[in-house]
């Protein structure tokens, strides 16, 4: 992609030969993320154009450089194995990486799909292509034992896992997830895995809510049917002990108006996690007294994810416990990348079908 709202150009360039410590990956699928759409729209100011988008990358090892024979967890690998390319490239030396052990806040970080080499011509450094060249010295990958349609969900799942790690969920708790998209479903999975007794998913359209039920949501609330936020808050409270509100609410919508509504759903002393705002969507009016102080809530932000979230997410996907492969609704060739962007901007419909998750397939 050459510029915001620009064209996606399919080009042929020589495929590199991996050196020692490097590997070449043949893309099988790359998920289209809301963050990709933000980059397409020019809403992430630090990203340099032109670039190859795509950071939810599942592929097979095309060629191993010398010395590469295991993934990050020690699983032996060989050419042809299915792996997940962990997109984040942390510096491992800044204050947040080294002193605080919070690499997701790395001051010098970059990622595959975010133009990690801005001073070079765009090449094999994003998932919207046939190959990914993992030459960055801090690259990591995980071998996967799952169908590609399920394995491609690993990176979105890590956001839900990270969000749940930021709140305090106990066995028997009521957890509300605002949003029924990929991040909302990932938060639902993570909350259930951590011990939530009752899970409530709020969102639209109906088909996504039906999928949330298949993932184990105990109750879904359709915002297209129940349009009044106050009514939605009362429904949530009616499902909680004493009617006080949910123990935990996780926002996964990206819409600022969801935040005050979600805070109203939290019980006094509960947790509210903002996981859906990865770009500036604008402010909201909130009364600090009634929203925060009087309720004594715990408000946390969720930025990116960590390597440990990938490691925790892999066995969930490999277990087959959730019908994760059903999330993929569209498989598109490289020539249709712009169609994917436009569909996610203009109503989440493409080729006469509702969009749940679009993946790009580089070999088509």
RAQUI-V982989 format. One record per backbone hydrogen bond with DSSP energy under -0.5 kcal/mol. NH is the residue of the N-H (numbers start at 1). CO is the residue of the C=O. If there is no record, write none. Layout:
NH&CO ; NH&CO
This chain:
2&7 ; 5&40 ; 6&3 ; 9&7 ; 11&9 ; 13&11 ; 18&16 ; 21&66 ; 22&19 ; 23&134 ; 24&63 ; 25&132 ; 26&60 ; 27&25 ; 27&130 ; 28&58 ; 29&58 ; 30&360 ; 31&56 ; 32&358 ; 33&31 ; 36&33 ; 37&33 ; 38&34 ; 39&35 ; 40&36 ; 41&37 ; 42&39 ; 43&38 ; 45&43 ; 47&44 ; 50&1 ; 51&1 ; 53&51 ; 56&31 ; 57&55 ; 57&85 ; 58&29 ; 58&56 ; 59&83 ; 60&26 ; 61&81 ; 62&24 ; 62&60 ; 63&24 ; 65&22 ; 68&65 ; 69&67 ; 71&75 ; 72&141 ; 74&71 ; 77&69 ; 80&61 ; 81&78 ; 83&59 ; 84&142 ; 85&57 ; 85&83 ; 86&84 ; 86&140 ; 87&85 ; 89&110 ; 90&88 ; 98&94 ; 99&94 ; 99&95 ; 100&95 ; 102&96 ; 105&102 ; 106&103 ; 110&89 ; 112&87 ; 113&125 ; 114&111 ; 118&115 ; 120&117 ; 125&123 ; 127&54 ; 128&53 ; 129&127 ; 132&25 ; 133&124 ; 134&23 ; 134&132 ; 135&133 ; 139&136 ; 140&86 ; 142&84 ; 144&82 ; 150&147 ; 151&147 ; 152&148 ; 153&150 ; 154&151 ; 157&153 ; 158&154 ; 159&155 ; 159&156 ; 160&156 ; 161&157 ; 162&158 ; 163&159 ; 164&160 ; 165&161 ; 166&162 ; 166&163 ; 167&164 ; 169&167 ; 172&195 ; 173&170 ; 175&173 ; 175&198 ; 176&248 ; 177&200 ; 178&176 ; 178&250 ; 179&177 ; 179&202 ; 185&181 ; 186&182 ; 187&183 ; 188&184 ; 189&185 ; 190&186 ; 191&187 ; 192&188 ; 193&189 ; 194&190 ; 195&191 ; 195&192 ; 196&191 ; 197&173 ; 198&173 ; 200&175 ; 201&219 ; 202&177 ; 203&221 ; 208&205 ; 209&205 ; 210&206 ; 211&207 ; 212&208 ; 213&209 ; 214&210 ; 215&211 ; 216&213 ; 217&212 ; 218&199 ; 219&199 ; 221&201 ; 223&203 ; 223&221 ; 225&222 ; 226&222 ; 227&225 ; 229&227 ; 232&228 ; 233&229 ; 234&230 ; 235&231 ; 236&232 ; 237&233 ; 238&234 ; 239&235 ; 239&236 ; 240&237 ; 243&240 ; 244&241 ; 246&265 ; 247&174 ; 248&174 ; 249&271 ; 250&176 ; 251&249 ; 251&273 ; 252&178 ; 256&254 ; 258&255 ; 259&256 ; 260&256 ; 261&257 ; 262&258 ; 263&259 ; 264&260 ; 265&261 ; 265&262 ; 266&262 ; 266&263 ; 267&246 ; 269&295 ; 270&267 ; 271&247 ; 272&298 ; 273&249 ; 274&300 ; 275&251 ; 275&273 ; 276&251 ; 278&276 ; 281&279 ; 286&284 ; 288&286 ; 291&287 ; 292&288 ; 293&288 ; 294&289 ; 296&292 ; 297&292 ; 298&270 ; 299&297 ; 300&272 ; 300&298 ; 302&274 ; 304&302 ; 309&306 ; 310&306 ; 311&307 ; 312&308 ; 313&309 ; 314&310 ; 315&311 ; 316&312 ; 317&313 ; 318&314 ; 319&315 ; 320&316 ; 320&317 ; 321&316 ; 324&322 ; 326&323 ; 327&324 ; 328&325 ; 329&327 ; 329&357 ; 330&357 ; 332&359 ; 334&361 ; 336&333 ; 337&334 ; 340&336 ; 341&337 ; 342&338 ; 343&339 ; 344&340 ; 345&341 ; 346&342 ; 348&343 ; 349&343 ; 350&353 ; 353&350 ; 355&348 ; 356&354 ; 359&330 ; 360&30 ; 361&332 ; 362&360 ; 364&361
